[in-house]
Amino acid sequence: MSQIKKEDIKQEVFDLYDDYAHNRLDRREFVQKLSAYAVGALTVPALMSFLMPNYQGHVQVRPDDPRLKSEYITYPSPKGGGTIKGLLSEPKDNTRKLGGIVVVHENRGLNPYIEDVARRAALAGFITLAPDALSPLGGYPGDDDKGREMQSKRDPKEMQEDFIAAFGYLKNHKHCNGKVGVVGFCFGGGIANMMAVRIPDLAAAVPFYGSQPAAEDVPKINAPLMLHYASLDTRITGGWPAYEAALKANGKKYQAFIYENVNHGFHNDTTPRYDKAAAELAWSRTIDFFKEYLN
């Protein structure tokens, strides 16, 4: 299994994983279709193990990093009842008010990768909040497959309100300067677009490979946008031309980047879809963008 290399894997295998990860294939169908690509050492179990996230050894900013103050907080869930748990991170011993960033997870809850991203953003000089949409169901279960199944059971509109409430929590935090943006990945990218539509005073939005809002909602967007797409991600990137046309027609402020020969999820360094060069460039652009609009 350890000898499997990314370049040995056909693009169709990554496409199958994308279908599985976004609930268009159940596990049985995924395994069945994957078997067509199992040749020699590339057994089905080896391929599945290779494709799944591996959180061991992929943390860039440790939870106990001495440069940060990170803690779990809770805030009320406006529609779902109960509370939402989130990871709140900021530079340690900070004495000034900072711009805020809501960090929105993929379609599987607040896993270690997204917590790490939230800490990376805090280390860059922001106060960040990474909510867990699975909180009403007990929180991220420690397994992405189970997390994905749990998240599919939540009401989408209730989840939207939970992330909008995270914006309010940060905006009113005593260490925040009142300027709050959002960055989201996959499902979270769609949430970032939604927040740009729904929140008039959102200061900036950065969707990574996120589903686009309806054209009729684009006039409601006030926040400047930075959008990151993958060229091989035809499912999501295919919706970009129409979105761009609507943004242009309505005079909206945006920057967009399509990274060549990379897959959906290219920023996630815990999976083989990760592309180091594209991920680092996209993240550098994102931090610079937030520094421009949140400081």
N, C-alpha and C positions, 0 to 999 in steps of 0.2 A: 504493500500500500504506500509506503513512504517513497517508493521509487517512481510513483506516478508523477508525471510532469504536466504542467498546464498545457504545454504545447502539444502533448500527446492526445489531448481531449478534443474531440470534434465539437464544433460550434453547436451542433444539434443537441449535444448532451447538456450544454449550458442553457439552451433554450428549453429543454425538458425540465431542468431544475427550476427555471423561472416560472414555468407553468405550475409546477408542484408547489413552489414557495408562495404562489399567489392564488392557491386553491382552485386552479383550473384542472388539476389532476389530483385524484386521491392517491394515497400511498400505493395501493395495489396497482393502479394504472401506471404510476410513475415507475415502479419496479419492473412491470411488464414491458414498458416501452424502453426502459434503460437496458434491458437484456439484449436488445438488438446491437448494442455497442460494446458488449462484454466479450472481449477477445483476449485470449492468453491471460496475462497477469491482470488485465482490466476486467476482473470479475465484477458482478453486480454489487456484492458487499464492499469491495474495494472502491468502486466508483462512488457509491453512496457515502462512504466514509470520507472520501476525498472532497466531495461537494459540500458536505455539511460544515457549519461554522465550527471553528476550533478556537476557543477563548483562552486556552493555555498559552502563555508566552507572547500574547499579542497586545498587551496593555502598554500604551505609550505613556500615560500619566497614572501612576498608581493611586489607589483610593487614599492612601496615607501620605501622599506627597506633602512634604513639609512646607512647600510654597503656597499651599492652598488650604482653605477651610471648606470642607465638604460635609454636608449632613443631610439626612432625610427629613423632609418636612411634610406636612399635610395641609390641604386646603379643601373647602367644601366642593362637592360635585353638584353643580347647579341643577341638573335634571335627573341624574341617576341616583341621587341620594347618597348618603355616606360621605366619605372623604377620598381624595386622590393623593397618593403618595408621590413625592418627587424628590430628585436629588438636587439640592441647592449648593452651588459651588461659587467661590469667589477668592481672589487673591488674599492670602493671609496678611493680617496687620495692615489692611488697606485703610487709608484715612480720607479718601475722597469718594464722591458718588460716581458710580460707574454705569455705563450703558448695560441694558439687560438683554439676554438672549434666551428665548424658549427653544429648547432642543427637542425635536419630536422624533420618536422612534419609528421603526418599521412596523410591519403588521404582525408583531409577535410580542409586544410589550417591551418594558425597559430592561433590555439585556446588557451584558457587560460592555459590549461595543459602544452602545449609545451613551452609557454612563461615562466611558472613557472620552468620547467626543465632547461631552459636556464639560469635563475637567480640562480638556485641551483648550476649549474656548475660554474658560475662566482664566487659565494660565496666560492667555493672550491679553488679559486686562478687562474682563467683563464679569458681571454677575449672571450666572446661568441657572436655569431651572429645567430639568428633564423630567417631565411627568410620566407616570406609568398608567396608561389607560386601562390596564388590567386590575387596578386597585379594587374596584367593586367586586371583582371575582376572586380576590385573594392575592393579586399581584403576579408579576412575572414568575413562572413556576420553575425556572432554572433550566428549562428545555425549550428550544425554539419551536419544535413541532407542536408541543402542548400549548405553548404561548399563542401560536397561530390559530390553533383550534379554539382557544379561549376567546381570543379577540374577535373571531368571527361571530361569537355569540352576543357581543355587545351591540347595542343600538348605535348606528353610525352618527345619528344626530346628537345623541347624548355625549358621545366621545368628542364631537366637535365643540360642544359647550365646555367640556372639561379643559380643552386646550385654550379656548378663549379665556376661561377663568384663570389659567396659568399666566396669561398676559397681564391680567388685572393684578394678580398676586405680585408679580415682579415690578410692575409699574408703580405700585404703592409701597414697595419695600424701602425701608429707610436708607439702604445703601445703594439704591438705584437713582439715576439722574432723571428718570421719567421717560427716557427714550428706550423703547423695547422693540427688538426685532425677533425674527424666527428663522431657524434653519431646520429643515426636515429631510428625511431620507425615505424614498419609496413611498409607502403610505404617508409617512411624515412629510414628504414633498408635496403630496396632495393637500395635506392639512395646512402647510405653509401657504399654498395658493389660496385655500379657503379663508385663512386668516387675513390675507391681503384684501380679499373681497369683503369680509365681514367686519373688520376693525378699521374704522376711519383714521385713527391716529397711530396705527402700526408704523414704526419708523423705518423698517427695512425687512425684506423677505428673501430667503435663499432656499428655493426648492431644489433638492437633488433628485433627478429623475422622478418627478412627481406628476401625477395626473393633472390635467389642465382644467380650469373652471369653464363654465359655459360662456360663449361669446357675449351673451346678454348681461353677464355679471362683470365683465371687464371694466365698464365705465365706473364701477364702484371702487376700483383699486386706487388708492392714494400713495401707497408705499412704493419706493423704488425697488425694483426686482433684480436679482442676479440668479439666472437659471442655468443649471448644469445638466447636460444630457449625454448619453452614451450612444455612439453611432450604431452599435449592434443591437441596441434596445429598441427594435422597431415598434414594439407594443406601445411604449410611452413616447418615444421621440417622434413617432409618426403623427402625434397630435400637436407638435410644436408649430408647424407652418400656419395652421389656422389660429392658434393662440397668438403668434407673433403678428399676424395680420390684424387681429382685434386690438392688440396693444398699440400698434402703429396708428390704426384708424382713430383711436381714442387719445392719442398723444401721451401715452404712458411712458414713464422713465424705466428703462430696463437694459440689462446686459445679458447676453446669452452665449453659452459656450457648448459646442458639441465636440466631445472628445473621441477621436478616431480609434477604431479597432478595439474598443473596450465595451464591456457588458454592463447592463443594469446592475447596480450594486458595486460599481468599481471602487467606491470609497471605503467599503467595508473590508478592513484588513484582516478579518478572521475567516474569510472564505476565498477560494481560488479565483473568484471573479475579480478580486482586488487587482488594481493596476497602480503600482507605486507612483509612477511618474504623473499619471492623470490625477490620482488622489491628492498628491502633495500640491500640484499646481492649482487644482480646484479649491483646496483648503486655504492656500495662501491668498488666492483671490477673494475668498469668502471673508477672511479675517480683515483684509484691507478694506473691503466693502463696508463691513460693520464698523471699522474704525472711522470711516468717512461719515457714516450716518448716525452712529450711536454716541459718539463722544461729544 
